[in-house]
Amino acid sequence: MLSLATDLGSEPQRSGTRREHATELVGAFPTAAAGTTLLARRADQAVFGPGEPNEAQVADYWARVDENIAGMRDSVSGWQRFRAKYTPRSLMLEARARHRQRRQLKRQQRQADRARMAERRGGDRTAERQARAARRGGRSRGVRTVDQQASEKQE
């Protein structure tokens, strides 16, 4: 339903609960108002409630979804329905959402990898750096001028 709403020109929020989405859709498609909120409540009840819905309840739910989708389509002009049928808006939004999720997952994996590597090294990189500097005589490994190199050789 969110995909159809996007294609029909509504901009539903991508993050939110079913009931929040239903409230947004009620504002955009008033003819489908009662069915949208009912579907959201029934979906939440089926997912979070005790037990599982039987076959008759599932069939009734999907029949109501189809009715609600028809109501959403009937609430807009024929030109908007035609445009919605061929627009890639919802596909693009879904692709962007998947891309964001993949990027976030990769970021989390990199952070976990860094944490594992730090743990393997003992976790304290500062001590390692100080030990290396002490072995070099306290000097940094920065760029040295010719005069500095000559004075080091004379010492």
N, C-alpha and C positions, 0 to 999 in steps of 0.2 A: 504494500500500500504506500510506503514511503517513496518507493521508486516511481510509482505512478504519480504521486503528488508532485515529485520533483519534475517529472516530464510535463505535467500540466501547468507548471509555472510557479508552484509553491516552493518555498525554500525551507523545508523542515530542518530542524536542528539535528545534526548527526549523532550527537551524544545526548542521552536522556532516557527516561523510562518509557515504557509503552503508554502509560497514562499521560505523560507530558507530550508525547507525540500525538496522541489522540486529541488533546486539548488544542494543539496547534492546527491539526487537520479540521477540527470543528470550526475554527475561525476562517480557514481558507475555503472549506466546502460545507456550508451550513446544511445542505440537503442531506448529507450523510452523517450528521452530527450524532444522533442517538446511537446509530450502529457502531460508530467508531469507538466511542467510550465503552460500550458494552463489549466489543471484541477485545479491547485492551484488558478489561477486567477479567474476562473469561480466559484469556491467554495466561495472565498472571496466576489465576486460580489453578489452571491446568499444570503450570510449571512448578509453582511453589506450594500448592495445596496438597492435602493428603491423598494418596492413591493416584491412579491414572484414569483419564477419561475413557469411557467405553467407545466402541465403534460408532454408535448412533450420535453421541455427543461430538465426536470428531467430524463426522459427516455434516452435522448441523452447523458446526463452527465454520467449515469451509464454504458451505452454502451461503452463510451470512457474509463471509468475506467477499464472495462473488457479487452478492447484492450490493454491498457497500462500495465495491469498485465500480459497479454500474452506476450507482448514485453519484459517485465522484465524477465520472465521465459525463453524466447527464447535466451536471451543474455548470459545465463550461460550454462555450460555443463549438460549433462543428469545426471551425478553423483551428481552434485550440486542440481539439481531439486529433485532428489530422497532423498537426505539428508535433503533438506528444507522441504519436505513433512512430515518428521517424527521427526524433531528437536523441542525441547521445548524452544528454545532460546527466541522467541518473547513472549511466555507465561510467562517465567520467568522474563523478563524485565518488562512486564506489571504488574505482581504480585508485583515486587519490587516497582514499581511506586505507586501502590495502597497502599502498606504498608507504604511508605514514607508519602503519603498524610494522612493516618490515624494517623500516629505518630505526624505529624504536627498539625492536628486537635486536638488531645488529648492535646498536649502541649499548644495550644491556649486556650482550655477549662480550663486547670489547671490554666493558668495565669489569665483568666477572673474570675475564682472561687476565687483565692487568692485576686484579686482586690476587689471583692464583699465583702469578709470576712473582709478585711482591712477597707472598707468603713463602714461596720456595726459596727466595733469596734471603729470607730471614726477616723480611719486612722493613728493614732499616737501611735505606739507600744512603742516608746522610753519613752513617758510619763508614760505609764503603768509600764514599768520596773523600772523607777526611783521611782515611788510611792511604788512599792513592796519593793524595797531596803530600802527606808526610813522607812517603817513599820518594817523592820527587824533590824533597827538600822544602816543601811548603810553597813551591812555585806553581803558578797556574800553567796550563798548557796553551795559553794565548799566543798570539803572534808576537814574535820578538824582533826588534830591529837588528841591523847588522852590528851596531855599537854594543847592544846588550849581549849578543852572541860572542863578540870579541872579548868583552869584559868577563864573561863566564869562563872562557877558555884560559884567561890569564889567572883566574882564581885557583 
